[in-house]
Amino acid sequence: MPCFLVKDDWFSMGGSKCKPGVWHCRMTEGTEKKPPAFIPARICSPLYIDGLTNTEDGQLFGRLLRFRDSLGRWRMWAMPMELLRGSCEELRGELLASGVEIEQRNRAQLADYLQWETPKKVITAATKTGWTQNGGAFVLKDRVIGADNVYFQSESPLSEGAARTGGNYHEWRKMAGFCEGNPVLMVSLCVPLAAPLLAKVGRDSGGVHWVGDSSIGKTTALCVGASIWGGEDFKRTWRATGNGLEGVAAQLSDTCLCLDEINEADPKEIGAIVYSLGNGVGKTRASRIGAARRVHRWRLTLLSTGERSISAMMQEGGKQAKAGQLVRLLNIPAARQFGIFDTLHDFEDGRQMADYFKAESAKHFGHAGVKFVEHIINQGNADFGAILAQIETLFEHTDSQAARAASRFALYAMAGELAIEAGILPLEQGAALDACKTMFTQWLTLHGSGATEDIQILQGINDYILKFGDTQFTDKGGDHPPKTERAGWYTDGPGGRVYLFTPAALREAGGNYDFTRVLSSLDGAGWIVERDQGKRSKKTPIHGEKKNLYWVKPDEGGGHA
């Protein structure tokens, strides 16, 4: 009966010296003229099957492989069984890239070896990073925190761009100490640290987008934030498709997605990407047989940079930013006294300080995220929701959208303060809270008062008046020939000029918003100054004919409620 044999060192078989590896051994059937023969065939370098893997929901299976690479290092990989489909080229490609040496002439037998016997040992497989379903363990691609019988199962054993550790933790803490007195850097540390808390407090994905001119240090802030979880390759670029970013997000669940230079993104895709990343659910796609594929899911924080805001990028793509997008990824001006810095400590200038942070974050990384998760696990059944609720009371706000932004900053402050309490950040208690308050104030200044939709609608109508007020509006009391393209009329009074919009012109001025929403914004801002009872329009006599017009008078500020 054919069998497989695995040897770590050179060994003797059938009187011959054989290389280490996986061997397929069989006996040929003898004949009257030819006796049975023992035929060994080497398949690959040493590779063991240590167990059967199965996801927590019992649906997906795999094999836990342990193999030795070309440099003699032992590595582990929870391989999905689906890679054994077809000719297994993808599987062999991943193993070859990881240092497994496969005999080309016997490569087809590798799939037989991996399914030769069903392992008795059963191991829990996780198909995404972050907290397991029971919340007792935290999965990273190269380790699991809080459990011994869980492995990350993926289509590749390679860990490029994944959370990982490198360098020296104490050197990283020294670097983090220089973030004190610099709110942009402090928030850039707090946002990635907050990722494992999202599940504990029931919050959705979201984050911060640093906006500012080129060369002020935005990428430096991103590097510092990325160092919480990984090295230079942990930092991504916006130069990607929405589908591509979905895949990346799914592999970084409960950690942080760091995206540099939003200018490199397709403006037409920005809005959909922000919604998708914030909602934590990818697109539903059909397989080749028409069945729905497994949908990517994730939960993470976002740290982003760019010279332009989300709104400006979407406008370039011909779209208007929605409030839901702007509270998922908060636009915050990054410019401070010295580039992104407020305090230079012992550095000569901002450039020298930025160079230090970039160099150190590239050498020392990944330790803080792991230690923070360990701290969360050690808290047992701590009520993180109650802690967050208490911190939220420290962030004052005036409208529902500001309340959502305040809640996000409170979460970031909570993460920073917990990390200080655990000794991960070498700072005084309150430093993270103060930094988050400062940046929330910056966001409020940019956001303005009132809901985003109201601000955009009023600004759009004001812009329409500035553009067409002298050309498409005529004096209500004057004697003018009829216009083919008339937006309405105007009338001057003691309080200033009032514009009498036709319904069609007001719809155009309101942009892409529903007309009822446009009228609600005008009404709420007090811009509708005349109306018939129970209506927002007024029947107005124009040259002997009564027309339903909207009497609009912008406030002196011209754009905001």
Secondary structure as the mmCIF struct_conf table of DSSP 4:
data_model
#
loop_
_struct_conf.conf_type_id
_struct_conf.id
_struct_conf.beg_label_comp_id
_struct_conf.beg_label_asym_id
_struct_conf.beg_label_seq_id
_struct_conf.end_label_comp_id
_struct_conf.end_label_asym_id
_struct_conf.end_label_seq_id
STRN STRN1 CYS A 3 LYS A 7
BEND BEND1 ASP A 8 ASP A 9
STRN STRN2 PHE A 11 MET A 13
TURN_TY1_P TURN_TY1_P1 GLY A 14 GLY A 15
STRN STRN3 SER A 16 CYS A 18
BEND BEND2 PRO A 20 PRO A 20
STRN STRN4 GLY A 21 MET A 27
HELX_LH_PP_P HELX_LH_PP_P1 THR A 28 GLY A 30
BEND BEND3 GLU A 32 LYS A 34
STRN STRN5 PHE A 38 CYS A 44
BEND BEND4 SER A 45 PRO A 46
STRN STRN6 LEU A 47 THR A 55
TURN_TY1_P TURN_TY1_P2 GLU A 56 ASP A 57
BEND BEND5 GLY A 58 GLY A 58
STRN STRN7 PHE A 61 ARG A 68
TURN_TY1_P TURN_TY1_P3 SER A 70 LEU A 71
BEND BEND6 GLY A 72 GLY A 72
STRN STRN8 TRP A 74 PRO A 80
HELX_RH_3T_P HELX_RH_3T_P1 MET A 81 LEU A 84
BEND BEND7 ARG A 85 ARG A 85
TURN_TY1_P TURN_TY1_P4 GLY A 86 SER A 87
HELX_RH_AL_P HELX_RH_AL_P1 GLU A 89 ALA A 97
TURN_TY1_P TURN_TY1_P5 SER A 98 GLY A 99
STRN STRN9 ILE A 102 ILE A 102
HELX_RH_3T_P HELX_RH_3T_P2 GLN A 104 ASN A 106
TURN_TY1_P TURN_TY1_P6 ARG A 107 ALA A 108
HELX_RH_AL_P HELX_RH_AL_P2 GLN A 109 LEU A 114
TURN_TY1_P TURN_TY1_P7 GLN A 115 GLN A 115
BEND BEND8 TRP A 116 GLU A 117
BEND BEND9 LYS A 120 LYS A 120
STRN STRN10 VAL A 122 ALA A 126
BEND BEND10 THR A 127 THR A 129
STRN STRN11 GLY A 130 TRP A 131
TURN_TY1_P TURN_TY1_P8 GLN A 133 ASN A 134
BEND BEND11 GLY A 135 GLY A 136
STRN STRN12 PHE A 138 LEU A 140
TURN_TY1_P TURN_TY1_P9 LYS A 141 ASP A 142
STRN STRN13 ARG A 143 ILE A 145
BEND BEND12 GLY A 146 GLY A 146
BEND BEND13 ASP A 148 ASN A 149
STRN STRN14 VAL A 150 PHE A 152
STRN STRN15 GLN A 153 GLN A 153
BEND BEND14 GLU A 155 GLU A 155
BEND BEND15 PRO A 157 PRO A 157
TURN_TY1_P TURN_TY1_P10 GLU A 160 GLY A 161
BEND BEND16 ALA A 162 ALA A 162
STRN STRN16 GLY A 166 GLY A 166
BEND BEND17 GLY A 167 GLY A 167
HELX_RH_AL_P HELX_RH_AL_P3 TYR A 169 GLY A 177
TURN_TY1_P TURN_TY1_P11 PHE A 178 GLY A 181
HELX_RH_AL_P HELX_RH_AL_P4 PRO A 183 LEU A 193
TURN_TY1_P TURN_TY1_P12 ALA A 194 ALA A 194
HELX_RH_3T_P HELX_RH_3T_P3 ALA A 195 LEU A 197
HELX_RH_AL_P HELX_RH_AL_P5 LEU A 198 VAL A 201
TURN_TY1_P TURN_TY1_P13 GLY A 202 GLY A 202
STRN STRN17 GLY A 206 VAL A 211
TURN_TY1_P TURN_TY1_P14 SER A 214 SER A 215
BEND BEND18 ILE A 216 GLY A 217
HELX_RH_AL_P HELX_RH_AL_P6 LYS A 218 ALA A 226
TURN_TY1_P TURN_TY1_P15 SER A 227 TRP A 229
HELX_RH_3T_P HELX_RH_3T_P4 GLU A 232 PHE A 234
STRN STRN18 LYS A 235 THR A 237
BEND BEND19 TRP A 238 TRP A 238
BEND BEND20 ALA A 240 ALA A 240
HELX_RH_AL_P HELX_RH_AL_P7 GLY A 242 ALA A 250
TURN_TY1_P TURN_TY1_P16 GLN A 251 ASP A 254
BEND BEND21 THR A 255 THR A 255
STRN STRN19 CYS A 256 ASP A 260
HELX_RH_3T_P HELX_RH_3T_P5 ILE A 262 GLU A 264
BEND BEND22 ALA A 265 ALA A 265
HELX_RH_AL_P HELX_RH_AL_P8 PRO A 267 ASN A 279
TURN_TY1_P TURN_TY1_P17 GLY A 280 GLY A 280
STRN STRN20 VAL A 281 VAL A 281
STRN STRN21 ALA A 286 ALA A 286
TURN_TY1_P TURN_TY1_P18 ARG A 288 ILE A 289
BEND BEND23 GLY A 290 GLY A 290
HELX_LH_PP_P HELX_LH_PP_P2 ALA A 291 ALA A 291
STRN STRN22 ALA A 292 ALA A 292
HELX_LH_PP_P HELX_LH_PP_P3 ARG A 293 HIS A 296
STRN STRN23 ARG A 297 ARG A 297
STRN STRN24 THR A 301 GLY A 306
BEND BEND24 GLU A 307 ARG A 308
HELX_RH_AL_P HELX_RH_AL_P9 ILE A 310 GLU A 316
TURN_TY1_P TURN_TY1_P19 GLY A 317 GLY A 318
HELX_RH_AL_P HELX_RH_AL_P10 ALA A 323 ARG A 328
STRN STRN25 LEU A 329 PRO A 333
STRN STRN26 ARG A 336 ARG A 336
TURN_TY1_P TURN_TY1_P20 GLN A 337 GLN A 337
STRN STRN27 PHE A 338 GLY A 339
TURN_TY1_P TURN_TY1_P21 ILE A 340 ILE A 340
STRN STRN28 PHE A 341 PHE A 341
BEND BEND25 ASP A 342 ASP A 342
TURN_TY1_P TURN_TY1_P22 HIS A 345 ASP A 346
BEND BEND26 GLU A 348 ASP A 349
HELX_RH_AL_P HELX_RH_AL_P11 GLY A 350 LYS A 363
BEND BEND27 HIS A 364 HIS A 364
STRN STRN29 PHE A 365 PHE A 365
BEND BEND28 GLY A 366 GLY A 366
HELX_RH_AL_P HELX_RH_AL_P12 HIS A 367 ASN A 378
TURN_TY1_P TURN_TY1_P23 GLN A 379 ASN A 381
HELX_RH_AL_P HELX_RH_AL_P13 PHE A 384 GLU A 392
TURN_TY1_P TURN_TY1_P24 THR A 393 LEU A 394
BEND BEND29 PHE A 395 PHE A 395
BEND BEND30 THR A 398 ASP A 399
HELX_RH_AL_P HELX_RH_AL_P14 SER A 400 GLU A 421
TURN_TY1_P TURN_TY1_P25 ALA A 422 GLY A 423
BEND BEND31 ILE A 424 LEU A 425
BEND BEND32 LEU A 427 LEU A 427
TURN_TY1_P TURN_TY1_P26 GLN A 429 GLY A 430
HELX_RH_AL_P HELX_RH_AL_P15 ALA A 431 HIS A 447
BEND BEND33 SER A 449 GLY A 450
HELX_RH_AL_P HELX_RH_AL_P16 THR A 452 PHE A 468
TURN_TY1_P TURN_TY1_P27 GLY A 469 GLN A 472
STRN STRN30 PHE A 473 ASP A 475
TURN_TY1_P TURN_TY1_P28 LYS A 476 GLY A 477
BEND BEND34 GLY A 478 GLY A 478
HELX_LH_PP_P HELX_LH_PP_P4 PRO A 481 LYS A 483
BEND BEND35 THR A 484 GLU A 485
STRN STRN31 GLY A 488 GLY A 493
TURN_TY1_P TURN_TY1_P29 PRO A 494 GLY A 495
STRN STRN32 GLY A 496 PHE A 501
HELX_RH_AL_P HELX_RH_AL_P17 PRO A 503 ALA A 509
TURN_TY1_P TURN_TY1_P30 GLY A 510 ASN A 512
BEND BEND36 TYR A 513 TYR A 513
HELX_RH_AL_P HELX_RH_AL_P18 PHE A 515 ALA A 525
TURN_TY1_P TURN_TY1_P31 GLY A 526 GLY A 526
STRN STRN33 ILE A 528 GLU A 530
TURN_TY1_P TURN_TY1_P32 GLN A 533 GLY A 534
BEND BEND37 ARG A 536 SER A 537
STRN STRN34 LYS A 538 ILE A 542
TURN_TY1_P TURN_TY1_P33 HIS A 543 GLY A 544
STRN STRN35 GLU A 545 VAL A 552
TURN_TY1_P TURN_TY1_P34 GLU A 556 GLY A 557
BEND BEND38 GLY A 558 GLY A 559
#
